């Protein structure tokens, strides 16, 4: 079965100001099977259902030809379907498009929408979008040829999906802890944007992307843990802040890279978990010696000052069993213990001690194996 939506010309405001959408507030009972999928597509798409608009070769389907499938009731299953060329659903304010998702899971209804054995492709912007109030189960799908493959605003479960030919394979926009299991995210600009969320990863394939990294940025929450995920590094594409009432734990062996000018600021608690035998590495996005060729530009090495550094502004942190390359550490918290560190090609000094806070005197640094000079500012050295 083929369901087509009348295509509109997105260059003519009077035509596309109200796009066609399928709105599901009750139950959508699909009678499709794995061998006989239901197709939702544009009236200009002759690949399915033939030349429905009888214009021969005069028109081709295009991104945003129709609106969206909008699920207000999550107690539904979308299965065995092909969804193409949708994702432009509302009006234009003379400066920007709105609501550019093709499968849209929204509203305040309770339940878990299941999406499985579907192909979602050629979305105007986002193939699948789940609002923060929803926790979909999205599994065994193919998602491709869109700017965003799957976008979760908070929670959800992604299992055994193949996402390819997107800018962002998976984009996590909230602070929840979705599960990301057994997915193949290849051929994308970025496999995944983790942002400030705290996902749980297992057995994913993140190979073959332009930027082979888990992109992160923003203010962390909910006690985030950066797992050592299949050997792929984390990449700060914007600054990361650990707020005063939060903690960041980084598993041993994890590589964390920084785009130019980005920094990690620890206002709360930093924990390097099980890093004694496998140090955590902080380095430049250009450093191929750790985590491989992250940005896909061929063999390169980093340079001094490639990124802005690590800033400790809080009490009672321990920074140890860590390799820091091409940037330094700035300390303004009253007590920071530093042990078993390796600094390589860092600015001079590698460790800069700034004014203490909280009514205390200068920071207390312990560095029996610190391999590069450090310099206190406005304070005396204590051991």
N, C-alpha and C positions, 0 to 999 in steps of 0.2 A: 504494500500500500504506500502511496506517495501523497503527502499533504503539502501543498504549495501555498505560499503567502504572496499576495500581489506585490510585486516589486515596485519601489518608488525611486525616483531620481534624487539622489542625495545632494545634487548640485542645485536643485530647485526647491526653495524653502516651502512654497505652498503645497508641494507634493509630499514632502517627507516629515512635516511638522508633527504628524501623528502616525506612527508606524503601527503595523498590524502585529498583534501578539496573541498567544494562546495563554489564557489566565486560568490556573487550576486552583480553585478554592475548595472543591470537593474531591472526588476521586477520578483520576484518569486511568482507565483500565485498558492497557495496550494488549492487543492480541498478537503481538509480534513474536517471532521465534528466532533462534540463532541463524537459521537459513532463510528466513523471510522477515527481514527487518522493515520497520516503518521508517519512511524518509520524510523529514521536515526540511523544506528548502525553498528557494526563491522561484517565483513563476518564470524567471528567465533561465532556469537551470534545466537544459535539455538532456543532461546526463541521466536524469531520473524522470520517468513519466513522459518523455518526449517533448515536443515543441508545444507546450501548453498554451502559450500566448500567440501562436500562429504567426510569428514574425520571421521565421526562417533563421538566417544567421545574422539578423539585424541587431541582436542584443546578446550580451553575455551576462551571467550572474556576477554580482559584485558584493564586496563586504558591506554589511548593513543594509541589504536589500529589504529586510523585514526586521521586526522587533525581536521578541524573546518568547521563550517558554518560561512562564513565571509561576512558580509553585508557592502559593501562600499556605497550603496544607502540606506539611512534610510527611504525612502518613500516606506516602505514595511510592511507587517504584517506576523509574524510567529505565527501560531495558530494551535491548535488541533494537536500537534506533540509530539512524544516521541523521545528524543535525548539521545544516550547512548554511552559510551566507547570511546569518542573522546577527542581531546584537546592537541595533540602533533603535532605541525604543521611545524616546520622548522628544522634547522640543529643543529648539536652538535659540540662544539668547543673543545672537549676533557675535558671540565670541567663542563659544565652545559647544560641543555635543554633550548630551547627558545620557546616562544609563546605557552604557555600551557593553552589556553582557548578553550572551545568547541564551544560556541556561541560567536562570536567576532563582535562587532559593532564598526566600525572604519572609518577612512577617513575624508575628509573635506566636504562631502555632507551635505546639509541642509535638515531638516525634522525631524520627530519623528518616530523611529522604534517602532512598537507595538508588544509586545510578550505576548500572552495570551492563557490560557487553555492548557499549555504544561507541560510535565514532562521532566526534564533535570537531568540526574543522571550518576554517575560513570565517571565523567570527570577526565582527567589526573591530573589537578590541579584546574582550575576555570571553573564552569559551564557556567556563563554568565559574559562577560566583556565588558564594554562600555568605550571607550576612552574619553579623556577630551573634545573633540570637539562635542560629541554626548549627546543627552538628551532623552533617550528611555523612553517609558511608558511600564512598566513590571508589569503585573497584572494577578491574578487568576491562578498562576502556582504552580507546586510542584517542588522543587529543593532539591536534596539530594545526599548523598554519594560522596562528593567532598571535597577538602580542602577549597576552597572558593566557597560559594554558588552564590552570586551576588556581583560583584565588579564594582563600579562606580568610574571613575577617576575624575568626577566633578559633573554634575547635572543629574537629572532624577527623575522619579516618580515610587515608588514601592508600589503597592496596593494589598492587599488580597492575598499575596503569602504565601505558607507554605514552610519553609526552615528547613531541619532537617538533622542530621547526617553529619555535616560539622565541620571543625575547626572554620571557621569564617562564620556565617550565611550570614551576609551582611558586606561588607568591603568598606568603603568610603575613597578613597585614595586622594581626592583633597581638595579644600577649598570652594566648592560650598555649596548650600543650597537645597539639594534634599528633596523631601517629602516622608515620610515613614508612610504609613497609613494602618491600619487594617491587618497587617501581623502577622503570627504565626511563631515565630522563637524559636523552642524548640528542645531539644536533641542535641545541638551543644556544642562545647567547649566554644565558645563565641557567643552570639546572634548577636552582632554587634560591629564593630570597627568604631568609629566615627572619630578618628584621630583629625585633625585640621579643619574639616568641620563644618558646622552649619546647620544640618538637622532640619526639622520640623516634629515632631512626633504626631501621633494621633491614639489612640485605637489599639495599638499593644499588642501582647502577647509575652513577653520575658521570660516566666517561663520555668523551667525544663532544664536548661543548666548547664554545669559543672561550669562555672563562670557566675553567675547571675549579670551581670553588663554591662554597656555601656563603652567599652574601649576607652580611649582617649590618645593623646600624640602629641607632635610637637608644631610648632609655629602657633598660632591662627591668623585669619584674618577675615575681613568683619564683625566686631562687633559681635562676637559669643555670643550666648545665650545658657546656659545649662539649659534646661527646667527640671521641676520636672516630670519625665516621668514614669507614672504608678508605682511610688514607687520604681523603680529600681535605684541603685546607679551608679554614674560614677566611673570608675577605671582608674587611671593613670598608664599605663603600661610602659610609658616612661615620661620624663620630659615634662611639658607644660610651654610654654613661651608666655606671652602677650606682643607683641612688643610695642615700644614707641608710635606708631601712631595707636594703636588698643585698643579695650576694650573687657573685658569679663564680662558678666552679668550672675549671677547665681540666679535662682528663689528660693524664700523662701521654706523651707522644703526639699531642695535637699541635698542628701548625696553624698559627694565626698570622695572616698577612694584612697589610694596610695599603690602601690606595694613597696616592700622594696627598700629604697634608692632613691625614686623618689621625686620630688619637683615641686612646682608651683612658677614661677618667674613672678612678675608683673612689667614690665617696662613701661606699659601704664596705663590704667584705669581699676579699679576693681569696679563692681557695684553689690551689693547684693539686688536683687529686691524683695520687699514685704516680707522681712525677719523679720519684727518686731514681728509678732505673731508666725512665723514658722522659727526658725533659720536655717541657712545653717550649715551643719556639715562637718568638715574635719577630717578624721580619717584613721586608718590603715585598710589594706585589711583583717586583721585577726579579726577585731572588729565586732562581730555578733550582738551587741546590737543596732547598727544603720544599716539599709539596709539589715539585715539578713545575712545568711551564703554565702557571695559573692563568695568565692573560693571553695565551696563544700567540705570542709574538716571536717565537723562536728562541734560541739560546740567549739568555741575558743574565746579568748579575745586578744586584742592587747597588746603590750609592749612598754615601753618608748623607743623612738628612732627607732620605726619601719619604719618610713619614714623620709625624709630629711627636711621637713618644707615648710613654705611659705616665699617668699623673696620679699619685696617691695623695689624697687630701683628708684622710680619715685616721682614726686611732687603731692601734693594735692589729696591723696587718703583717703577714709574713710573705715575703717574695723570695722564692728559693727554687733550686733545681730548674733553672730556666736559661734559655739562650736568647739574647737580645741582639739583633743585627740592624745596623743602619739607622738607629735612633737611640735615644737615651731614656732615662727614668728621672722624673721630677718628683720630689718628696716635699710636701708641706704639712703632712699629718704628724701629730706629736710622737707616735711610736711606730716605726716600720722596721722590722727585722729583715735583713737581706743576707742570704747565705747561698753558697754553691751556685754562683751565677757566672755565665760566660758572656762577655760583651765583645762584639766583633764589628769593626768599621763604624763605630758610633761617633757622635760628636764629642768634642772635648770640652767639658767633662762628660763621662758616661752617666754619672749620677749627680744630679744637682739638688742640693738641699736648700729649700727656701724657708721663709718664715714659718715657724711652728704655730699651732693654733690651740684653741681650747684652754688657754691660760698656762700651758706647759712651756717648758724651755725648749731646747733644740731636740730634733729627732734623735732617737737611738738607733744606730745602724750597726749590724754585726755582719762582717764580710770576710770570713777567714779565707775564702777562695775567690774573692773578687779579682778579676783579671785585668781591670782597667782603672785608671784614676777616677776619683770622684772629688767633688769640691763642695764644701759647705758655704752657704751664703748667709751672712749676718749671724752665724752661730759658730761655736767652737766644736771641734771634733770630740766625741766621747766614744769609748769602747765598753 
